[in-house]
């Protein structure tokens, strides 16, 4: 294995976050597992992580962390930095609303972005100063295939992941000279509880006006559940945890984007956009790097 890293994972109480914490600990990395309400609803998860970690020289440390709460973000990062400087941040916490896009209220949209997008901003602003100072660090941002497409009934979710894509890529270029990498992981559909816990539109009057189309949410979720019930290896969320671990152990420079699972055309989009993106950044680089030559 490569050199052991100190890693903080947000949203580690379930799904991809929990699987990634376990995978990294098995590989010998020291993992801080960010959990909300460790004394309450996630008490059992925190206890299970401690027990799991006991056989691995206590490589997993549960920490109280809510990405929507400034104080817990700042205190969690400060505590970890005192114990062991963070090498890697995995921005995993997220929610996935599914339903007719118009039916989601503004409050629902704000709640979604507070987790999926603003939560990433909070985390990055808390850890990046130390990483820049050390001229070393890796930030892995969990996006989605939905971050490259607009899909019916996933409008808000796609919007939040599109925002993550743009934000994380901009940071990728801005942090380059500091030896810090900001990269994206783009999973397609995988068997996690996001399907079971997907929030629905709260404007029921609006939804009812769509007639039979209003049943599209249940049909889509049923399709995904049926696909996951087949237990196809390509939809196993453990694949994402493995890929995250491989990216952490990979030498720099790492790819800006990594797609995991059913391709869904994401690779083709990434490959088509990449040269255009590179050309744009290269055209701007002399200006923002202060290298413009006056005529």
C-alpha positions as CSV (number, residue, x, y, z in Angstrom):
1,X,0.0,0.0,0.0
2,X,1.1,3.6,-0.5
3,X,1.8,5.9,2.4
4,X,-1.0,6.0,4.9
5,X,-3.2,9.1,4.6
6,X,-5.4,11.0,7.1
7,X,-8.8,11.3,5.5
8,X,-12.0,13.1,6.5
9,X,-15.3,11.8,5.0
10,X,-18.6,13.7,5.2
11,X,-21.9,11.8,5.4
12,X,-20.2,8.7,6.7
13,X,-23.2,7.3,8.5
14,X,-24.5,5.3,5.6
15,X,-24.1,4.4,1.9
16,X,-21.0,5.4,0.0
17,X,-19.5,7.4,3.0
18,X,-19.7,4.4,5.3
19,X,-18.4,1.9,2.7
20,X,-15.5,4.3,1.9
21,X,-14.6,4.7,5.6
22,X,-14.4,1.0,6.0
23,X,-12.5,0.4,2.8
24,X,-9.9,3.1,3.6
25,X,-9.4,1.7,7.1
26,X,-8.8,-1.8,5.8
27,X,-6.1,-0.3,3.6
28,X,-4.4,1.3,6.6
29,X,-5.5,4.9,6.2
30,X,-6.6,6.9,9.2
31,X,-10.2,7.9,8.7
32,X,-12.3,10.5,10.4
33,X,-15.9,9.6,9.8
34,X,-18.2,12.7,9.8
35,X,-21.6,11.9,11.4
36,X,-24.5,14.0,12.4
37,X,-26.1,13.6,15.8
38,X,-23.6,11.0,17.1
39,X,-25.3,11.0,20.5
40,X,-28.7,10.5,19.0
41,X,-29.8,8.9,15.7
42,X,-26.3,7.9,14.6
43,X,-25.2,6.6,18.0
44,X,-25.4,3.0,16.8
45,X,-23.4,3.8,13.7
46,X,-20.7,5.5,15.6
47,X,-20.5,2.5,18.0
48,X,-20.3,0.1,15.1
49,X,-17.5,2.1,13.5
50,X,-15.5,2.1,16.7
51,X,-16.0,-1.7,17.0
52,X,-15.1,-2.3,13.3
53,X,-12.0,-0.1,13.8
54,X,-10.8,-1.8,16.9
55,X,-9.5,-4.7,14.9
56,X,-7.7,-2.3,12.6
57,X,-5.7,-0.4,15.2
58,X,-8.5,2.1,15.6
59,X,-8.1,3.6,12.2
60,X,-11.6,5.0,12.1
61,X,-12.5,7.9,14.4
62,X,-16.2,9.1,14.3
63,X,-16.5,12.9,14.6
64,X,-19.6,15.1,15.0
65,X,-20.1,16.9,11.7
66,X,-23.0,18.5,9.9
67,X,-22.1,20.1,6.6
68,X,-25.0,22.5,7.0
69,X,-23.7,23.8,10.3
70,X,-20.7,26.2,10.3
71,X,-19.8,25.6,13.9
72,X,-19.5,21.8,13.6
73,X,-17.6,22.1,10.4
74,X,-15.0,24.5,11.9
75,X,-14.7,22.5,15.1
76,X,-14.4,19.1,13.4
77,X,-11.6,20.3,11.1
78,X,-9.8,22.1,13.9
79,X,-9.8,19.0,16.1
80,X,-8.5,16.8,13.3
81,X,-5.8,19.2,12.3
82,X,-4.6,19.2,15.9
83,X,-4.4,15.4,16.0
84,X,-3.1,14.8,12.4
85,X,-2.9,17.2,9.5
86,X,-5.6,16.2,6.9
87,X,-4.3,14.8,3.6
88,X,-7.6,14.2,2.0
89,X,-11.2,15.5,2.2
90,X,-14.0,13.4,0.7
91,X,-17.1,15.6,0.2
92,X,-19.7,12.8,0.2
93,X,-22.7,14.1,2.1
94,X,-25.7,14.5,-0.1
95,X,-29.4,14.1,-0.7
96,X,-31.3,13.2,-3.8
97,X,-34.8,14.6,-4.3
98,X,-36.8,12.9,-7.0
99,X,-40.1,14.2,-8.6
100,X,-41.6,16.8,-10.8
101,X,-39.2,19.7,-10.8
102,X,-41.9,22.4,-10.6
103,X,-43.4,20.7,-7.6
104,X,-40.4,21.3,-5.4
105,X,-40.7,24.5,-3.3
106,X,-38.0,27.2,-2.9
107,X,-37.5,26.0,0.7
108,X,-36.9,22.5,-0.6
109,X,-34.4,23.8,-3.2
110,X,-32.6,25.8,-0.5
111,X,-32.4,22.7,1.8
112,X,-31.0,20.6,-1.0
113,X,-28.3,23.1,-2.0
114,X,-27.4,23.7,1.7
115,X,-26.3,20.0,1.8
116,X,-25.2,19.2,-1.8
117,X,-23.4,22.4,-2.7
118,X,-23.0,24.9,0.2
119,X,-22.0,22.0,2.4
120,X,-19.0,21.4,0.1
121,X,-18.1,25.1,0.1
122,X,-18.2,25.1,4.0
123,X,-15.9,22.1,4.1
124,X,-13.5,23.3,1.5
125,X,-13.2,26.7,3.1
126,X,-12.4,25.1,6.4
127,X,-9.6,22.8,5.2
128,X,-8.1,24.5,2.1
129,X,-6.1,27.1,4.0
130,X,-4.1,24.4,5.8
131,X,-3.7,22.4,2.7
132,X,-2.5,25.4,0.8
133,X,0.0,26.3,3.5
134,X,1.4,22.7,3.4
135,X,1.3,22.8,-0.4
136,X,-0.2,19.3,-0.3
137,X,-3.8,17.9,-0.2
138,X,-6.5,16.2,-2.1
139,X,-10.2,17.1,-2.2
140,X,-12.5,14.5,-3.7
141,X,-16.0,15.8,-4.5
142,X,-18.8,13.3,-5.0
143,X,-20.8,14.4,-8.1
144,X,-22.9,12.1,-10.2
145,X,-23.8,11.1,-13.7
146,X,-26.6,13.6,-13.0
147,X,-23.9,16.3,-12.9
148,X,-23.4,15.9,-16.6
149,X,-27.0,15.6,-17.8
150,X,-30.4,17.2,-17.3
151,X,-32.9,14.4,-16.5
152,X,-36.7,14.5,-15.9
153,X,-37.7,14.2,-12.3
154,X,-34.1,14.8,-11.2
155,X,-34.1,18.5,-12.0
156,X,-33.0,19.8,-8.6
157,X,-30.6,17.0,-8.0
158,X,-29.0,17.6,-11.4
159,X,-28.8,21.3,-10.8
160,X,-27.0,20.8,-7.5
161,X,-24.5,18.4,-9.1
162,X,-23.9,20.7,-12.1
163,X,-23.0,23.3,-9.5
164,X,-20.6,21.0,-7.8
165,X,-19.0,20.2,-11.2
166,X,-18.3,23.8,-12.0
167,X,-17.1,24.7,-8.5
168,X,-14.8,21.8,-8.1
169,X,-13.2,22.2,-11.5
170,X,-12.6,25.9,-11.0
171,X,-10.8,25.1,-7.8
172,X,-8.8,22.4,-9.6
173,X,-7.1,25.1,-11.7
174,X,-6.9,27.7,-8.9
175,X,-5.2,25.3,-6.5
176,X,-2.8,23.8,-9.0
177,X,0.2,26.0,-8.0
178,X,-0.3,25.1,-4.3
179,X,0.1,21.4,-4.9
180,X,-3.6,20.8,-3.9
181,X,-5.9,18.8,-6.1
182,X,-9.7,19.2,-6.4
183,X,-11.3,16.4,-8.4
184,X,-14.7,14.8,-9.1
185,X,-16.1,11.3,-8.9
186,X,-19.2,10.8,-11.0
187,X,-21.1,7.6,-10.0
188,X,-24.1,6.4,-11.9
189,X,-27.0,4.5,-10.2
190,X,-25.8,2.4,-7.3
191,X,-27.6,0.5,-4.6
192,X,-27.6,2.9,-1.7
193,X,-30.5,4.2,0.4
194,X,-30.7,7.4,-1.6
195,X,-33.5,5.8,-3.6
196,X,-35.4,4.9,-0.4
197,X,-34.9,8.3,1.3
198,X,-35.4,10.5,-1.8
199,X,-37.5,13.6,-0.8
200,X,-40.6,14.2,-2.9
201,X,-42.1,17.5,-4.1
202,X,-44.1,19.2,-1.3
203,X,-46.3,21.2,-3.6
204,X,-49.0,18.6,-4.1
205,X,-51.4,20.9,-5.9
206,X,-48.8,21.6,-8.5
207,X,-47.9,17.9,-8.9
208,X,-51.6,16.9,-9.3
209,X,-51.9,19.2,-12.3
210,X,-49.4,17.0,-14.2
211,X,-52.0,14.2,-14.3
212,X,-50.6,10.7,-14.9
213,X,-47.1,12.2,-15.3
214,X,-47.1,12.8,-11.6
215,X,-46.6,9.0,-11.2
216,X,-43.3,9.3,-13.0
217,X,-41.4,9.6,-9.7
218,X,-42.7,6.2,-8.4
219,X,-42.1,4.5,-11.7
220,X,-38.5,5.7,-11.9
221,X,-37.7,4.8,-8.3
222,X,-39.3,1.4,-8.9
223,X,-37.1,0.9,-11.9
224,X,-34.0,1.8,-10.0
225,X,-35.0,-0.4,-7.0
226,X,-35.6,-3.3,-9.4
227,X,-32.3,-2.8,-11.0
228,X,-30.5,-2.8,-7.6
229,X,-32.4,-5.9,-6.4
230,X,-30.8,-7.8,-9.2
231,X,-27.5,-7.3,-7.4
232,X,-25.5,-6.7,-10.5
233,X,-21.9,-6.1,-9.6
234,X,-21.8,-2.8,-11.6
235,X,-24.4,-1.3,-9.2
236,X,-22.6,-2.3,-6.0
237,X,-21.8,0.9,-4.1
238,X,-18.6,-0.8,-2.9
239,X,-17.2,0.0,-6.4
240,X,-17.3,3.7,-5.6
241,X,-15.5,3.2,-2.3
242,X,-12.8,1.2,-4.0
243,X,-12.4,3.8,-6.7
244,X,-12.1,6.6,-4.1
245,X,-9.4,4.6,-2.3
246,X,-7.6,4.1,-5.6
247,X,-7.7,7.8,-6.3
248,X,-6.3,8.6,-2.9
249,X,-3.4,6.1,-3.4
250,X,-2.7,7.3,-6.9
251,X,0.2,9.6,-7.6
252,X,-0.6,13.2,-8.8
253,X,-1.7,14.5,-11.1
254,X,-5.1,12.7,-10.8
255,X,-7.9,12.9,-13.4
256,X,-10.2,15.8,-12.9
257,X,-13.2,13.5,-13.4
258,X,-13.7,9.8,-12.7
259,X,-16.8,8.0,-13.8
260,X,-18.0,4.9,-11.9
261,X,-20.7,2.4,-12.8
262,X,-22.9,2.3,-15.8
263,X,-21.4,4.8,-18.1
264,X,-24.7,6.4,-19.3
265,X,-22.7,8.4,-21.9
266,X,-20.8,10.3,-19.2
267,X,-17.4,9.3,-20.6
268,X,-18.3,10.5,-24.1
269,X,-19.5,13.9,-22.7
270,X,-16.3,14.2,-20.6
271,X,-14.0,13.3,-23.5
272,X,-15.9,15.7,-25.9
273,X,-15.8,18.6,-23.4
274,X,-12.2,18.2,-22.1
275,X,-10.3,19.7,-25.1
276,X,-12.7,22.7,-25.2
277,X,-12.3,23.2,-21.4
278,X,-8.5,22.9,-21.7
279,X,-8.3,25.4,-24.5
280,X,-10.5,27.9,-22.6
281,X,-8.4,27.6,-19.4
282,X,-5.1,27.8,-21.4
283,X,-6.4,31.0,-23.1
284,X,-7.1,32.6,-19.7
285,X,-4.1,31.3,-17.8
286,X,-1.6,34.0,-18.9
287,X,-4.1,36.6,-17.7
288,X,-4.9,35.2,-14.3
289,X,-1.3,34.2,-13.7
290,X,-0.2,37.7,-14.5
291,X,1.8,36.7,-17.5
292,X,0.1,39.0,-20.1
293,X,2.6,40.8,-22.3
294,X,1.6,44.4,-23.0
295,X,1.7,45.3,-26.7
